[in-house]
């Protein structure tokens, strides 16, 4: 079975400015009220343009896992970030307007073209393009209440690399695993 990692595809389809070692797993580190959880994520592109996120975490000496399926419609024009908590064994198909751990390509284009994008009814304004991660340049934006978000500057996969100060008080950061 040939499984392509979405981020790798992004990098291969990008302009060639990024030199990254092949990887198929990212670690997402979530922090909430002093607790830290480290999930392993693998993004798998689907032939119809959708994406399936395979996640896993070790909890109580047991491996928990599941999936979030994002439709091609969500990947193209979604406007809502799913915050469903992962539960062992759940394979969730998100609504056509929902994405998980990324923003839609339409939201990304809006951010690049006009310096703003709207998700969940909240407007984010581009602050800078000075940040970098292991996969390339990050677009740094902030909403009117002070939540900050760093998004991978890639039209094919606008991955939310980092988020802080959001209303749910759940901060996270991605890392190459």
C-alpha positions, -999 to 999 in steps of 0.1 A, spaced: 0 0 0 14 33 -10 7 59 16 17 95 9 20 120 36 1 152 28 29 174 40 54 156 18 31 162 -12 29 198 -3 66 202 -2 70 184 -35 44 205 -51 57 237 -37 81 260 -55 111 240 -44 122 265 -18 119 240 10 146 214 16 130 189 40 139 153 49 111 128 41 88 123 70 54 107 75 45 117 110 41 150 128 38 154 166 12 179 178 17 190 214 -14 203 231 -14 223 264 -44 230 285 -44 240 322 -9 227 329 -16 193 311 3 183 280 -8 158 254 14 146 225 -4 132 195 11 116 164 -6 128 132 -3 114 97 -23 133 70 -33 110 40 -46 127 9 -76 111 -7 -82 107 -45 -112 129 -44 -92 158 -29 -102 152 7 -78 144 35 -78 118 63 -60 125 95 -48 94 113 -40 102 149 -26 83 178 -15 88 214 -2 66 243 -26 69 272 -24 48 304 1 25 287 -23 18 259 -22 31 223 -53 50 214 -60 59 178 -87 71 153 -93 93 123 -108 125 111 -119 126 75 -121 160 58 -140 162 25 -127 178 -6 -153 205 -1 -140 212 34 -104 213 21 -114 237 -6 -138 261 12 -143 251 48 -148 279 73 -149 261 106 -122 244 127 -134 212 144 -124 209 180 -138 175 186 -117 157 212 -102 125 199 -117 93 214 -101 59 210 -115 40 181 -135 68 167 -134 74 129 -151 108 124 -163 123 91 -163 160 96 -190 182 81 -183 197 47 -174 231 63 -150 217 89 -113 211 89 -90 197 117 -55 211 122 -56 230 89 -75 258 73 -92 255 39 -74 265 7 -100 293 3 -91 308 37 -55 305 29 -59 324 -4 -78 351 14 -50 354 39 -24 356 12 -44 379 -11 -61 403 13 -42 397 46 -72 384 64 -93 352 67 -124 343 86 -129 310 104 -157 302 129 -169 337 124 -136 352 137 -114 373 115 -77 368 116 -53 394 103 -19 387 89 9 401 111 41 388 94 58 361 74 90 361 95 85 328 113 98 295 100 94 258 109 111 226 98 87 226 68 91 262 57 77 297 61 48 303 85 21 330 81 15 346 115 -20 360 121 -40 372 151 -77 377 158 -93 407 175 -92 390 209 -55 382 208 -55 346 197 -25 339 175 -21 314 147 9 303 126 0 286 93 23 268 69 27 290 38 16 264 13 -16 265 -8 -19 227 -10 -17 222 28 -23 252 50 -14 234 82 -19 252 115 16 248 128 9 266 161 -19 283 179 -20 303 212 -44 324 232 -76 311 217 -109 313 237 -107 275 246 -73 280 261 -59 251 242 -25 259 228 -7 237 204 24 234 183 34 209 156 68 193 154 85 171 129 86 137 146 
